[in-house]
Amino acid sequence: MKRKIIFILFAVGFTCLIQGQIPNYYKEQNRIYLDSKEKHAGAFSWTMKKAVEVKVSSEVLSKPDYKEDDWMPAIVPGTVLNSLVYNKVYPEPYYGLNNKLTSNLIPDLSIAGRDFYTYWFRTEFEIPQDYRDKLIWLQVDGINYRAEIWVNGHLLSTIAGMFRPDYINITDFANIGTTNALAIRVYPVDVSGTVRQKQWGAPGEFHNGGDGNIGLNTTMLMSVGWDFTFLDGIRDRNTGIWKNISLYTTGRVVLRHPFIQSDLDKPNYNKAKETVSVEVSNPTTGRVKCTINGEIVNEGITFSKEVHLFRGETQTVTFTPEEFAGLEIRNPRLWWPLFKGKPELYELKLNVIVDGIVSDSVKTRFGIREITSDTNTPDKSRQFYVNGKKIFIRGTNWIPEAMLRTSDERTYAELRYTRQSGVNLIRFWGGGIAESDYFFQLCDEMGLLVWQEFWMTGDTKHPHDKDLYLSNMEATVKRIRNHPSLAYYVSSNESTEMPGAEALIRTLDGTRGYQMESECCGVHDGSPYKQVNPMQHYENTASERGSRIDGFNPEYGAPTLPTVETLREIMDEKDLWPINKEVWDYHDGGGFHLMTTMYKKLTNNYGLSYDIEEFAMKGQFVGAMNSKSIWEVWNYNKLDYGDRYCSGLLFWYHNCPLPQVCARMWDYSLEPTASLYHTQNALQPLHPQFDYLKNTVSVYNDYYRSFKGYKVTAEVYDIKSKKVWEKSQQVDIPEDGVVNDLFTIDFPVGISQVHFIKLRLFDEEGEMVSDNFYWRSNDIYEGPKTLTGPTSSGFESLSELKEVKLTTKHRLVKKEGWQVMELEVRNPSLSLAFFVQLQYLDENSKPVRPSFYTDNFFSLLPGEMKKVTIETALDDLPENGTFVVKGWNVKSQIIK
């Protein structure tokens, strides 16, 4: 089988780039990356050992000739616990109840003590001959939490804080052309916190963050436990070398942290003044004269400046448009978010010349755009603007992988799914991490805005070391500030800021907005987070805190059950069915999202299930209804077109940090749920939609242009797939607006208990530009304390749908690193095909992950046809893969 493991569930893989994936612009080819790679006979390039068990001195063990047999293979980048699980010292934490503290299978840092998870990591490497007569640098991108870095028996650096890189000059300690030893002693966080829940917390939520003491560190706060992950946390608090370590060379002068700032003329945005700066350092023992040359690539723009540096001096050298006329760009190619225009990018390159030779070079990509916000709205809610135009934020919250088991491959897959969903902004929640350069690169290229928070939350205490926190913040801002996707800085989640944070950010980057915390300055508090009756989204009663479909809501969401294949990878079969509440609730953040209670009841409203396969399929119906109802309600109320002023929603949350029964748009294994495709439908830039409370049809437009002479059609079908009602109406759609309540659907008296609605939108030429499909019951909504209503109950008669057999045509091609299946699925029968699911399976009937489907979990009316494209990376192809077409009432068939 010619197949690469790309983070299949529970596997810690060492992967190369997927063919066809967007290359990592920020992974430099002229560096030596010291990550874990298989050598031979299962040996790895890094080993590790508990520090208290090492009997020799630090100087001895960090020399090349040190040998000891009982060191175990280590995963770098990775964590101590990742490596211990890989070496089978402890069981897979993500499976069953293995991680549960009371299972006593994996020791917790708060009980075992810091020494228990303090480890030496060690590797050996060779420095090539062409590094001779140059400065040799060891770059450490991130260690959690404290570390000593030893090279060839010499302690060269100590670092602290999870988000601060280090650049270590190892020139005088390196062995050119022969073996070198690198040893790093890694210590856990200073204060582990306990998983014992504190007595204070947000109303209606679990008391997250354990006892709150994890916040005394500058680290990934969610590692102590949260209601969207394991409530009792990750046992080692993610101690380890979690980011890359690399070697590179420079001459006598070094360049770091280039920054380019755009000042756009308003209101036409037809001229951009660019200011470029870069830090120039002289790490040598003498004075140096050098020249910094700059270029905006392929634009014919160059600039240059001479600099004198004393021994050890660092200067910030700045190039302004007043000094260099070329830095004023006429008619710039502007960067735009998704659906608003092209995300145009430029490239900046800088060299420093010493004695006629290039001493160092840096490059960065940037976009020319202006992102601002204000509270000049009817309700004083925050409104964002891109290049002078209002943008309705249909965003989401991002939760990092719980044990930092990430990779470029996983990042690419999750962000490709994110773009496919149609959301336009990602919030990095304050209890998580600062994401990778590759993450930001993909957001730049995909047109996804980013809201960056900085590792503080009201659920925990604040860092006790102010200087350490601010130094981590400074390093992060310098790393990410050139990315045009970066839209907004926020100090904390639902709390106050670290004193000095705002001044630091504005000094380092004055081009973006800032606010102290996630729930202030025109952003109100969030919720709901858990399952509710979907009718409450339309009624605006989904939150116990009152109206939440107003202004800017930073957190509002609902869960979706994973597919049955994923559920089988989370726990034993005996725990799946009948549902073992203890195991399911553990994988639901302690039962927070109500998967074994309210979600189960809503699923049972489609009829009691006889096995886990039936329950998992019906669970997709509930998840799809959750997602579509939330997004369409916000569509209806965008800006000043609805019943209230709504400027933004951030869905809570859309990706999974670990295997959960409360999945979102996709589950941890990278298998999409129905939620992805029903969100994708709801967030079409041109979109007809139905309101379950008012029974009205509206049309949404996310483009910065209007459309005239369009037509909306609505059809209603009964359970026997007979059309019982239809209507069409012309509509002119305003720019970036909504036409609400265009007409009402009058459901005929005596219509079947379950029936179906098909909406279509046609352009002035009669071509269909988008469509929508709903299922609805006749049940009366009896209020928010019930699980009744046309979205929620009375769907048992879906079982009366006749079985149908679909016909398919397909074409399989390979291009640019991908296998592409172009599939036509047609319903030739006289009955509706409900919830058609396509799956690409390997020879063991396991889904091939990730695979990218343009649509899935869709329904086909009699005679209707849908075209779907399925892309899978060539390196992921199984030897005997099959495509399966199935559905609620669809006879399963296999396409070879």
ZAKE-299268 format. One record per residue (C-alpha): z, x, y. Coordinates in steps of 0.001 Angstrom, whole numbers, plus 500000, padded with zeros to 6 digits. Layout:
# residues N
ZXY
...
END
This chain:
# residues 896
500000500000500000
498903501478503323
501740500127505380
504274501436507893
507737499900508273
508097498684511842
511717497758512003
511767495315509155
515123493619508939
517951496062508340
515668499109507883
516193502022510242
512717503471510419
511175506663511766
507858505396513058
504757506613514806
502880504537517340
501110501505515990
497371501857516204
496138499582518941
499487499490520718
499538500498524367
500349504245524456
503588505383526037
502498506824529386
505922508404529890
506042510311526602
504612513643527659
502305515480525280
503375518960526391
506991518440525340
508731519110522060
510682515995521061
513672516707518865
513886513308517201
514524512670513511
511458513137511373
511138513391507631
510519516933506468
510404517207502705
512380515908499719
514127513369501964
515567515954504346
515763515170508050
515710517349511108
519186516242512270
522446516255510319
525907515048511232
529534515394510195
532824513935511362
534232516353513953
537741516508512462
536240517647509153
534434520640510657
536623523671509906
534786526286511960
534750526779515702
532218525092517935
530655528479518688
530116529193514992
528646525860513960
526201525905516881
524619529185515789
521388529283513747
522953531060510791
525632528408510212
525226526676506849
527287523969505188
526183521660502403
528021518410503028
526440517371506318
524563514085506035
521148513175507474
521374511731510981
519224509327512948
518347510624516416
517799508655518588
520420506436516996
524123505850516585
526843507115514287
527019503773512498
523239503638512072
523383506965510243
526431506008508167
524652502834507041
521487504787506290
523532507140504113
525170504149502373
528653505088503536
528934501498504798
526942498368503958
524301496888506242
526277495281509096
523654492657509791
523877491057506332
526222488240505432
529818488930506451
529592492712506074
530324493344509744
533111490809510066
536301492605511014
538384490719508490
536000491705505690
537435495244506031
534154496856504995
533429498852508167
536308500394510181
536595499325513808
536932501933516551
539941500164518064
541846500437514789
540524503674513278
540755505621516545
538307507743518551
538460510702516161
537136508505513372
533770508022515136
533631511421516891
530828513346515192
528949516588515434
525162516196515426
523200519324514610
519563520375514385
517526523570514336
514215524124516068
511781526867516927
510651527735520423
506974528738520490
505779532054521895
504042530376524815
507465529409526182
508081533107526942
508472534088530612
509119530485531627
512200528431532333
513103526456529215
514728523077529696
516595520836527276
516437517243528503
519001514800527113
518032511259528075
521133509375526990
524309509744524935
527049507168524436
529608508075525546
530772511675526112
529253514830524712
529450518605524537
526062520287524219
525990523674522496
522916525895522109
523042528976519898
526830529206520159
527088528496523893
528569525413525540
525946524607528176
526839521111529332
529252518227529100
528024514763529991
529559511298530287
528376507743530726
525737505971528705
522931505930531274
522874509401532797
520349512018531623
520956515754531746
518526518608532420
519914521832530922
518438525250531651
518681527044528285
516386529964529193
519006532702528898
520340531338525604
517072530562523787
515492532545520961
511729532674521522
509590532483518411
512494532026516014
515186529563515007
517536527981517535
520500525720516870
521504522704518897
524884521122518216
526223518108520084
529724516758519704
529596513038520546
532708511102521473
533027507282521568
533860505360524730
537150506300526365
538608502815525932
537269500942522922
538710497569523774
539808495309520973
537994492285519613
541105490168520285
539936487581522772
541565487631526194
543068484531527746
540687484401530706
537006483507530741
534381481105532041
535058477379531473
533244475999528441
532409479444527056
534052481662524497
536225484416525971
533615487138525573
534110490886525702
537195491044523501
540285491944525511
538089492996528456
538977496684528306
535491497775527206
534558497306530873
536647500317531857
533725502430530588
530171502682531939
528521501509528746
526898498654526833
529627496034527197
528282493596524594
529044496123521825
532650494837521726
531460491321520878
529834488288522530
528917484736521647
525199485564521284
525903488408518862
528780489106516497
531853487770518231
533865490741516924
531348493347518004
529794496535516648
532316498686514808
531532502079516443
530704500600519897
527292502294519531
528542505869519679
525654508323519430
522586510058520819
520783506836521621
517833508210523600
515381511086523269
516102514804523460
513205517073524369
512216520640525290
509815521620528044
509071524523530370
508556525111534085
508041528017536409
510528529118539044
510485525819540953
511097522390539449
509983518891540534
511982515773539716
512255512130540727
509013511443542593
509107508254544636
506378506353546440
507124503519548857
504572501010550124
504732499361553542
502189496537553689
500786495097556898
501439491390557188
500255488708557066
496937489848555592
498224492612553288
495010494516553876
496612497867554702
499308499841552922
501209502823554305
502483505053551493
505457507387551828
505867509931549030
508975511971548276
510036514313545492
513060516470544715
512181520192544639
514683522612543070
515011526356542776
517195527132539718
516564530881539959
518676533625541569
516298534399544435
514647532751547416
511279531096546720
508355530008548886
506246527285547311
503628524663548092
503806521044546926
500416519405546447
500047515669545941
497227513355544903
496782509631544441
494395509854541518
490823508570541871
491437507472545466
490409510695547235
493886510999548745
495520514442548806
498364516008550778
500279519273550810
503382520914552281
504967524375552175
508685524690551392
511220527539551340
514140527241548903
517303529292548696
518865530190545364
520056526995543638
518816524770546458
517348521290546007
515371519657548811
513861516199549018
510363516763550368
508711513776552036
505063513037552915
504508510243555426
501369508401556598
502103509643560113
501664513234558844
498827512561556394
496278509934557388
495112509537553775
498409507895552912
497281504791554769
495189502788552270
492785500132553507
492304497003551374
494664498146548623
494427496734545124
497584494655545021
499863494280541992
500465490650541007
502681488975538375
501394486956535425
498969484157536369
499011485231540031
496383487981539912
495789491387538341
498739493790537938
496848496643539610
498251500163539169
497761503530540881
498767507013539729
500550509699541741
500466513361540676
502432516206542249
502284519955541622
504383522788542972
502598526126543382
504408529485543402
502361532672543900
499155530773543193
500380529417539829
501448525839539011
505195526031538463
505769522367537587
503985519020537633
505127515422537652
503259512144537571
504120508499537917
502346505196538133
503045502701540890
501813499415542229
501209498323545787
502971495025546373
505781493451548347
508546491458546652
511023489726548940
513398486782548784
515423484600551115
517558481492551149
515514479561553719
515285476568551405
516559472989551667
519597473742549488
519960477417550507
518873478544547037
517158481891546607
513371481841546826
511215484823545795
507890485851547330
505201488233546055
502799489614548653
503876486891551040
503397483989548612
506146481881547113
506578482375543392
508302479855541159
510365481962538754
509981480786535185
511954483663533749
514259484690530956
517271486815530048
516839489928527918
519450490930525328
519096494468523875
519196495265520165
522867495129519202
523023498492517387
520350500175519537
517927500120516597
514941500072518867
511603501846519100
508394501781521096
506909499608518365
509619496992518621
509505497083522417
505760496509522401
505982493568520004
508773491830521914
507095492242525291
503754491086523933
505479487940522699
507198487616526092
503903487739527976
502384485281525500
505183482819526195
504169482649529862
507481483657531459
507101485776534587
510479487511535048
512950489284532750
516575489647533752
518439492633532304
521823491005531901
524767493145533039
526429493458529636
523391495178528155
521605498461528890
519085500097531191
515839499747529241
513337502513528525
510484503824530660
508121502355528073
509684498918528567
509033499134532306
505539500492531719
504645497425529645
506146495098532248
504009496855534883
500868496377532802
501635492816531693
502662491473535104
506297490771534175
508866490992536964
512251492624536227
515704491808537581
517973494847536981
521744494522536620
524194497413536255
526701497181533354
529481495098534852
530439491530534063
533163489078534974
534045488834531292
535506492369531309
537387494764533525
535483497134535819
534868500867535217
537909502972536085
535820506030537027
533914505051540167
532065508369540491
530924508264536876
529637504717537273
527781505479540512
526224508646539054
524861506582536147
523562504012538624
521921506725540735
520172508245537716
518892504843536624
517552503851540043
515719507165540388
514133506636536977
512898503076537452
512199502673541184
508449503415541048
507740500509538703
506075497610540537
507551495194537994
511060496037539229
511733493164541611
515462492933542299
518761494807541991
521989493020541090
525256494913540687
526930492749538078
526949489646535944
529234487017537464
531555489490539159
531960491725542187
530239495045542810
531506498587542520
532380499716546076
529542501896547313
526928500444544972
524901498599547595
524841501554549994
523755503865547174
520930501582546056
519656501041549582
519690504795550182
517788505534546976
515376502603547254
515022500428550317
512003498536548993
513712495840546954
516283493145547470
519896493377546340
522780491038545699
526312491699544545
526325489568541406
524238487125539423
525907483967540773
525914484290544543
523531484478547492
521561481368546561
521866481717542778
524262479186541242
526081479470537935
524370478868534618
524651476662531513
523978475003529164
523854477764526560
524240475763523378
522624472768521708
522650469492523600
520773466246523210
517311467148524611
517340463896526596
520003465496528782
517474468011530097
515458465156531611
518620463428532831
520085466686534263
523379466212532411
522976469091529931
525788471119531474
529426470071531520
529570471763534929
527312469135536484
523753469261537792
522015472513536875
518329471705537490
518662472697541121
517879475764543198
517947478960541158
519618478835537729
520180482254536115
521094480988532627
519915477785530934
518800477581527324
519083476323523761
518694477789520250
516039477526517541
516606477932513817
514704480893512281
512060480380509619
513228480128506008
511913483612505184
514189485132507805
517192483054506798
516859484483503295
517090487997504736
520341487276506578
522609486109503770
522858485343500055
520941482339498735
524214480659497736
525302480704501392
522040479214502644
522222475924500782
524379474041500930
525174475592504310
528151477950504154
529750477266507506
531711480537507589
528630482724507116
526367480628509339
528929480481512132
529450484249511984
525702484627512623
526023482091515441
528478484008517618
531436482275516015
529622478931515970
529034478965519717
525525477456519643
526595474606517324
524054475397514605
526234473982511794
527301470965513809
525121469422516542
521919471292515622
522381470285511984
522879466642513003
519721466660515138
517816468179512232
519198465505509903
517796462877512280
514455463753510687
515960462742507335
518454464487505084
517072467671503524
517189468531499840
516891472296500143
516835475118502667
513021475089502903
512966471473504073
515896471984506433
514327475099507966
511042473273508596
512784470339510262
514867472813512237
511641474027513848
511034470490515160
514396470572516941
513793474057518359
510361473109519648
511774470023521347
514530472145522919
512121474600524482
509438472221525663
511869469795527250
513658472541529223
510543474182530614
508742470961531445
511702469567533352
511702472696535496
507927472450535924
508382468919537210
510920470021539809
509317473268540999
509803474105544668
509638470872546663
507473468794544315
510214467226542162
513359465211542728
515113468308544057
514268471844545216
514010474223542249
513013477837542881
513758479504539572
515020479263536005
516043482153533762
516109480936530166
519236482019528283
517902483968526247
514555484470524481
514894487435522075
517425488176519336
519791491174519439
520456490925515685
519764488537512789
520983485118513870
520823481517512783
520661480702516518
517299482400517097
515089481967520137
511315482371520671
511296484767517748
513977485941515395
515287489444514897
512678490260512258
509942489665514891
508883486435513201
508091483865515918
509668480446515740
508079477208516930
509883477848520216
507462480629521194
504378478461520867
505913475352522439
507153477469525338
503665478965525598
502262475444525787
504805474289528388
504127477369530542
500341477085530582
499258477783534161
497437474434534173
499428471919532192
499610468138531634
503075466995530549
505072463917529555
508571462887530688
510633461276527885
512997459604530365
510435458127532790
507499457835530321
505262459333533004
502482461936532922
502396464817535428
500172467881535960
501491471366536747
499608474269538387
500917477868538482
497801479394540064
497422480378543720
494455478032544080
493875474286544072
491662472295541694
489709469194542658
487987466563540573
490024467157537385
490803464399534878
493879463701532753
493683461628529591
496554460243527508
496318458766524019
499052457248521851
498804457150518041
501012455305515587
502417456658512331
499151455733510563
497237457860513101
495666454793514717
495042455052518445
497013452204520059
496861453101523769
494836455312526096
494306455984529765
492493458493531980
492789459286535654
491220461637538172
493508464158539835
493336466795542558
495893469524541805
497434471364544750
497772475153544835
500911476329543015
502090472730542838
502668469651540711
501282466146540720
504234464167539436
504235460730537804
500467460384537927
500738457316535688
503109455726533191
502461455392529469
503022451776528426
503937451918524757
502681448778523013
505155446224521703
505543446660517956
504440450293517912
505654452220514872
509135453757515033
507616457255515238
504407457765517200
502468460549518891
501097461367522345
498066463523523098
497418464705526667
494301466539527799
493240468059531124
489530468373531927
487847470266534761
485160468885537065
482494469846534522
484190467895531754
485477470976529895
488985470738528478
491204473379530109
494540472519528438
496174469981526158
499580468878524965
501066467010522010
504333465099521564
506135463147518891
508403460303519999
510683457679518469
511554454174519640
515276454952519677
517071454073522876
518921456871524647
522593455857524695
523939458618526926
524963462282526900
527829461789524441
525353460735521755
522494462273519790
520183459342520386
516903458820522176
513148459293521808
513494463119521630
516453463185519307
516869460484516660
515039458016514469
512436460412513050
513066459699509372
509751457851509028
507822461069509634
508015461250505847
505481458383505784
502684460631507052
500040460955504375
499356464381502926
496241465965504376
494112468900503360
492709471002506160
489464472921506090
489201476451507389
486598478958508432
487515482543509098
486076485868510121
487914489132509584
487109492098511820
488716495439512619
488678496794516147
490663499218518298
493442499692515758
493811496007514901
492790493700512098
491692490452513747
491451487164511875
489424484570513778
490373481277512177
489090477724512663
491389475041511283
490003471501511101
491557468200510075
488782466195508351
491173463452507206
492093460113508780
495733461129509166
497553463410511597
498369466934510342
501882467480511712
503298470914512525
500669473140510958
502013476634510282
499892479726509682
501360482797507984
500013486192507052
501902487301503928
502037490566501999
501758490907498218
505437489916497885
504946486738499931
506846488235502858
505508487627506391
503688490624507864
505655491458511010
504782491675513735
501589489649513636
500323488055516830
499050484464516561
497455482859519616
498966479547518458
501083478203515617
503282475252514645
500644472903516120
499499469402515154
495933468183514598
494721464641515107
492106463249512713
488872465165513238
490519467710515554
489879471450515274
491766474466516613
490739478100516880
493468480661516288
493283484453516440
495748486527514427
496109490254515187
497904492752512972
498035496509513437
495840498341510932
498738500476509763
500650497306508871
498054495866506515
499288495096503007
496983495918500115
496778492320498936
497637490233501944
496958486505502132
496755483963504938
498549480711504202
497916477370505929
500703474815505471
502615472164507404
504915469152507285
502376466923505556
499708469578504941
498699470671501468
499323474405501324
496280476612500839
495677480342500645
492908482248502382
492148485568500720
END
